[in-house]
Each structure stands twice: as C-alpha cells, then as structure tokens.
Amino acid sequence: MKLIELITAQAARLKQAGVSFGHGTTNAFDEAAWLVLWSVGLDMGALEFQAQRELSAEEARKAEALIALRISSRKPAAYLTKEAWLQNVPFYVDERSIVPRSFIAELLADGENTGELDTWLSDKTQRVLDLCTGNGSLAVIACMAYPEVTVDATDISEDALAVAHINVEKHSLTSRITVLKSDLLNDVKGPYDLIICNPPYVNAQSMAKLPTEYQFEPVMALAGGDDGMDLVRRIIKDAASKLSEMGVLLLEIGNERAHFEHAFRKLEVVWLDTSAGDDQVLLVTRESLTKWNASAAKAAANQGAKA
C-alpha cells in the first residue's frame, strides 16, 4: 500500500469514529497524516515527496495500530507521539502539560519579519516573561524570534515546569530561559518589557461540554472559572507592577472576548490579527493597565462608601 493511500484510509477511520481535533490539527486527514508519518519514522514535511512510497506490511500494521489507539483511547495525538509542533518547531509533550496551540506563537514568529507585534516593541525589549508557560513552547519561540531577549518561563504546576525544562534543554536555550515556579505574577520580580500569557480561560459552561480529548489535559491549565476570567482578573490587576515603563502585556483569551469585555469595561486594549481572527489575542500597555486599575479602585471605594 502507498503512503498516501494508507493516510486516506486512516483519515476515513478517524472521521467515522467521530474523534475530536484541535490539538495540533483541525481535521481527520491532517491527524491521520501526522500519526501515520510518525509511526513510520517520517516527519510531516515528507508527505509531499514520499506520498507514492510503498509501505511494508509491518509499517502499515504499526500505523493502523496507532490510529486504533487514537480512536479507542481518545487521547490527543500529541500525547500518543510525545511530540507537538508549534510554528514548525517541535516540542516534547506529555499529560503533565497542556498540548501547545497558542495563537501568540504566530505573533512571536512574525516578529522576525517585522510583524504586527513589532510595532509595540523596540530595541529596548530585553526581558520577557512567559506566564503560564506550560511546556515552555512560547518561551522557546520568543527566543528564536528575538535573539536579543532573555525569558523567565513560569507556571504554578511543577509537572508542567518539568516538561518545560525538557524543551528548554532540547532547544539549547538554558542560557537564555529561566524556568521558575510562580503563582501567576506573585513570585516574579520584573520589570519585564514584554509579558506573554496564554492562561486558563475556558468558562465553566464550555468546560462541561469539552470533548473527551480535552479531558486528558490538566484541568488547571484550561478552567478559568464561571466566566473564564478568574485568572485573567488577577493578571490584569498585577501586570502593571511587573512591567517596565514601556512594557506591554500580550494576552490570549480564546473565544472569551465577550466575557473579557464585560469584565474589563473601558480598558483600552488592541486586538491583534491571528489565523483565527482578531478576537483571540489582545495587547495592553502598562499605561492602560495603570489607568484602568486606578479607575477600578476608585469605583470600588465609592461603592464601599455608599454601602
């Protein structure tokens, strides 16, 4: 059987089984290609050149067995292969951390080509904080995109930090990335010129409806409370104190823009374009954070006085 024929057949199996995607792929064909190529020892770029390659019976058997495991277990493919790709960069991953899939990675990678994010940075951008780093992928990509920066990669989960250490070492970035345990911004010193953060932001209603695949990921890496904004509120409150004078916060909130705008009325932010649209990732300056927090504190004081 040819490689492309096996991939097409396994894609049909995945589609018929009704598995859910979203952990590196968005459809059955791409998922089948990933798993089949991995099982026969080829990377994703090999499909274009080896689509007509004849596979041995043993290679086909291995691929079919892996697809069967994906269907029966419902585990994300990344947890089966122990590998995930973000902006064409490979990362180790296992159940100790969330599967990396942040749109912030696009914005960082585009920085190499004077992308939209570069408008808000300068040659003074030296210190970066990757808050809620998970497996460390955004910290690594930030270093690749901006060779002059150093990054603190933080998370509250020691399990996730163990995985982050693996990826920092994998990409030979131990001299530029410091992996630290921190409860959000409580245990970091700053000041940082750029804080990037893909925090837990899934609201309670959405958490209850997540497909089985997502239930293999650490709950603490996904759940953001009733409206998804529990951790975001803490970040917005504390970020200004950890930013340099010209520092900015780059924050991903996924499909929760309505909840974000309800929770942070009148906070001046800039929504950045990603492949998913302009409502997934926002940027806010230290100045805007400071003004909003001062206004919120004043409103709370007035409310308390009335009570």
Wavefront OBJ file of the C-alpha trace (Angstrom):
o trace
v 0.000 0.000 0.000
v 1.214 3.504 -0.815
v 1.722 6.081 1.913
v -0.999 8.415 0.631
v -3.444 5.513 0.333
v -2.868 4.492 3.927
v -3.277 8.055 5.175
v -6.527 8.468 3.237
v -7.881 5.192 4.613
v -6.937 6.097 8.199
v -8.478 9.544 7.838
v -11.746 7.837 6.951
v -11.452 5.694 10.105
v -10.933 8.754 12.275
v -13.834 10.595 10.702
v -16.171 7.625 11.058
v -15.165 7.172 14.699
v -16.087 10.785 15.448
v -12.880 11.742 17.220
v -12.373 15.415 18.066
v -9.492 17.526 16.825
v -7.889 20.763 17.980
v -4.606 19.601 19.491
v -2.381 20.443 16.553
v -4.722 19.512 13.716
v -8.235 20.545 12.750
v -9.366 17.682 10.505
v -9.174 13.922 10.008
v -6.729 13.957 7.087
v -4.113 16.056 8.857
v -4.460 13.970 12.009
v -4.073 10.731 10.035
v -1.056 12.131 8.189
v 0.592 13.090 11.477
v 0.078 9.692 13.079
v 0.917 7.600 10.027
v 4.070 9.558 9.214
v 5.197 9.437 12.844
v 4.594 5.702 13.048
v 6.839 5.025 10.015
v 9.554 7.424 11.170
v 8.898 10.337 8.797
v 8.254 13.998 9.604
v 5.277 15.965 8.298
v 7.282 17.535 5.512
v 7.924 14.118 3.979
v 4.386 13.607 2.684
v 4.808 15.855 -0.328
v 7.844 13.909 -1.549
v 7.013 10.384 -0.413
v 3.260 10.174 -0.965
v 3.715 7.377 -3.509
v 6.140 5.399 -1.383
v 5.204 1.745 -0.985
v 4.921 0.775 2.668
v 5.792 -2.617 4.042
v 3.138 -4.729 5.721
v 4.815 -4.066 9.078
v 4.781 -0.291 8.549
v 1.091 -0.389 7.653
v 0.328 -2.538 10.691
v 2.102 -0.105 13.035
v 0.246 2.871 11.591
v -3.124 1.147 11.778
v -2.465 0.147 15.391
v -1.644 3.740 16.336
v -4.810 5.017 14.698
v -6.773 2.324 16.546
v -5.271 3.540 19.833
v -6.169 7.138 18.982
v -9.769 6.058 18.418
v -10.141 3.762 21.404
v -8.372 5.973 23.950
v -9.479 9.371 22.611
v -6.105 10.703 23.740
v -4.802 13.672 21.724
v -2.266 12.580 19.103
v 0.412 14.663 20.812
v 0.161 12.540 23.946
v 0.497 9.364 21.899
v 3.571 10.565 19.988
v 5.005 12.643 22.865
v 5.556 15.416 20.361
v 3.768 18.580 19.273
v 4.623 21.208 16.682
v 4.085 24.936 17.006
v 5.181 27.260 14.202
v 7.103 24.309 12.714
v 9.106 23.934 15.927
v 8.994 20.504 17.608
v 8.280 20.198 21.329
v 8.162 17.325 23.762
v 4.792 16.993 25.478
v 3.014 14.560 27.781
v -0.008 14.572 30.069
v 1.786 16.734 32.634
v 1.193 19.822 30.488
v -1.362 21.132 28.036
v -0.785 20.456 24.337
v 0.671 23.734 22.941
v -1.594 25.528 20.470
v -1.354 29.242 21.254
v -2.003 31.917 18.629
v 0.606 34.016 20.420
v 3.167 31.790 18.712
v 2.102 33.230 15.342
v 2.617 36.788 16.562
v 6.038 35.984 18.005
v 7.195 34.155 14.884
v 6.060 37.049 12.709
v 8.327 39.268 14.766
v 11.239 38.009 12.700
v 9.633 39.673 9.689
v 8.543 42.910 11.369
v 5.080 41.628 12.175
v 2.262 43.425 13.984
v 3.753 42.768 17.411
v 6.967 44.555 16.485
v 5.030 47.835 16.339
v 4.780 47.668 20.124
v 8.352 46.583 20.858
v 11.733 48.246 20.447
v 15.446 47.581 20.699
v 14.960 48.111 24.442
v 12.826 44.976 24.687
v 15.200 42.728 26.610
v 13.354 40.935 29.401
v 10.370 38.728 28.615
v 8.048 36.788 30.915
v 6.187 33.750 29.590
v 3.444 33.476 32.200
v 1.615 30.118 32.439
v 4.341 28.627 30.275
v 3.065 25.031 30.261
v 5.588 23.026 28.245
v 7.701 26.122 27.568
v 6.894 26.411 23.876
v 6.168 30.153 23.803
v 9.362 30.896 25.728
v 11.351 28.925 23.169
v 9.659 30.585 20.193
v 10.182 34.031 21.742
v 13.902 33.349 21.999
v 14.039 32.113 18.421
v 12.163 35.159 17.129
v 14.094 37.708 19.202
v 17.732 36.617 19.670
v 18.465 39.532 21.994
v 15.930 38.681 24.721
v 16.034 36.565 27.844
v 12.896 34.864 29.135
v 11.535 33.817 32.508
v 9.157 30.900 31.916
v 6.804 30.439 34.861
v 3.969 28.162 35.897
v 2.343 27.087 39.152
v 2.470 23.431 38.102
v 5.697 21.626 38.916
v 4.684 18.912 36.457
v 4.400 21.440 33.642
v 7.718 23.007 34.612
v 9.399 19.600 34.368
v 8.204 19.381 30.770
v 9.305 22.968 30.119
v 12.815 22.087 31.312
v 12.923 19.285 28.739
v 12.064 21.662 25.910
v 14.450 24.393 27.011
v 17.247 21.851 27.007
v 16.025 20.294 23.750
v 16.475 23.636 22.007
v 19.751 24.525 23.801
v 18.297 27.639 25.426
v 19.245 27.117 29.071
v 21.423 30.246 28.967
v 18.500 32.440 27.907
v 15.420 30.849 29.506
v 14.975 30.552 33.263
v 12.210 28.171 34.327
v 10.539 29.271 37.564
v 7.590 28.289 39.728
v 5.187 31.158 40.327
v 1.540 31.583 41.240
v 0.796 33.892 38.315
v 2.710 37.132 38.998
v 3.163 36.619 42.749
v 6.675 35.197 42.649
v 8.369 37.094 39.814
v 10.332 40.299 40.214
v 10.308 42.135 36.900
v 10.359 44.603 35.453
v 9.615 42.931 32.125
v 9.461 44.654 28.758
v 7.031 42.056 27.446
v 4.732 39.648 29.265
v 3.177 36.920 27.134
v 0.440 34.791 28.610
v -1.922 32.079 27.423
v -3.739 31.476 30.724
v -6.575 29.118 31.655
v -9.635 30.922 30.304
v -12.315 28.340 29.432
v -15.602 29.284 31.111
v -17.484 26.772 33.243
v -20.245 26.138 30.716
v -17.714 25.379 27.981
v -15.636 23.196 30.312
v -18.659 20.985 30.892
v -19.040 20.454 27.149
v -15.420 19.752 26.202
v -14.830 16.613 24.093
v -13.090 13.662 25.724
v -9.735 14.581 24.158
v -9.533 17.749 26.243
v -10.211 15.849 29.442
v -6.756 14.279 29.232
v -5.194 17.713 29.724
v -4.618 19.182 33.201
v -7.847 20.872 34.299
v -5.899 23.681 35.913
v -4.441 24.572 32.509
v -7.898 25.059 31.000
v -10.518 26.136 33.551
v -10.964 29.857 34.122
v -13.994 29.907 36.410
v -17.632 30.773 35.694
v -16.867 33.372 33.009
v -13.329 32.219 32.227
v -11.853 35.386 33.671
v -10.795 34.307 37.195
v -7.066 34.217 36.458
v -7.258 36.998 33.891
v -8.590 39.338 36.590
v -5.506 38.681 38.689
v -3.215 39.206 35.718
v -4.834 42.496 34.737
v -4.653 43.687 38.347
v -0.983 42.829 38.875
v 0.690 43.105 35.460
v 1.455 46.834 35.554
v 3.633 46.404 38.643
v 5.754 43.841 36.787
v 6.160 45.784 33.537
v 8.825 48.297 32.596
v 7.740 51.817 31.718
v 7.255 50.931 28.043
v 6.241 47.318 28.730
v 3.240 45.560 27.216
v 1.120 42.520 28.066
v 0.223 40.106 25.275
v -2.738 38.030 26.429
v -4.671 35.211 24.772
v -8.304 34.745 25.782
v -9.540 32.391 23.052
v -13.283 32.553 22.449
v -13.937 34.592 25.580
v -13.840 38.123 24.128
v -17.409 38.872 25.223
v -16.626 37.828 28.783
v -13.367 39.793 28.723
v -15.019 42.985 27.539
v -17.772 42.603 30.132
v -15.249 42.102 32.944
v -12.914 44.913 31.865
v -15.136 47.672 30.573
v -13.235 50.757 29.372
v -9.849 49.008 29.494
v -8.030 50.189 26.375
v -6.633 47.199 24.509
v -5.525 46.401 20.973
v -6.824 43.227 19.342
v -4.186 41.599 17.130
v -4.802 39.627 13.942
v -4.157 35.878 14.011
v -5.146 32.998 11.753
v -8.280 32.645 13.899
v -9.288 36.290 13.518
v -8.837 39.430 15.594
v -10.653 38.384 18.761
v -8.292 35.784 20.255
v -5.245 37.775 21.400
v -5.047 41.270 22.833
v -2.262 43.656 23.729
v -2.429 46.183 26.546
v 0.176 48.723 27.638
v 1.404 49.361 31.153
v -0.127 52.829 30.956
v -3.568 51.469 30.109
v -3.365 48.868 32.873
v -2.380 51.506 35.415
v -5.232 53.839 34.420
v -7.818 51.068 34.440
v -6.770 49.736 37.842
v -6.823 53.221 39.336
v -10.317 53.765 37.955
v -11.478 50.369 39.220
v -10.084 51.083 42.696
v -11.833 54.462 42.787
v -15.123 52.910 41.723
v -14.800 50.231 44.395
v -14.055 52.863 47.048
v -17.111 54.906 46.033
v -19.258 51.797 46.141
v -17.948 50.964 49.598
v -18.703 54.471 50.815
v -22.289 54.219 49.565
v -22.724 50.878 51.319
l 1 2 3 4 5 6 7 8 9 10 11 12 13 14 15 16 17 18 19 20 21 22 23 24 25 26 27 28 29 30 31 32 33 34 35 36 37 38 39 40 41 42 43 44 45 46 47 48 49 50 51 52 53 54 55 56 57 58 59 60 61 62 63 64 65 66 67 68 69 70 71 72 73 74 75 76 77 78 79 80 81 82 83 84 85 86 87 88 89 90 91 92 93 94 95 96 97 98 99 100 101 102 103 104 105 106 107 108 109 110 111 112 113 114 115 116 117 118 119 120 121 122 123 124 125 126 127 128 129 130 131 132 133 134 135 136 137 138 139 140 141 142 143 144 145 146 147 148 149 150 151 152 153 154 155 156 157 158 159 160 161 162 163 164 165 166 167 168 169 170 171 172 173 174 175 176 177 178 179 180 181 182 183 184 185 186 187 188 189 190 191 192 193 194 195 196 197 198 199 200 201 202 203 204 205 206 207 208 209 210 211 212 213 214 215 216 217 218 219 220 221 222 223 224 225 226 227 228 229 230 231 232 233 234 235 236 237 238 239 240 241 242 243 244 245 246 247 248 249 250 251 252 253 254 255 256 257 258 259 260 261 262 263 264 265 266 267 268 269 270 271 272 273 274 275 276 277 278 279 280 281 282 283 284 285 286 287 288 289 290 291 292 293 294 295 296 297 298 299 300 301 302 303 304 305 306 307
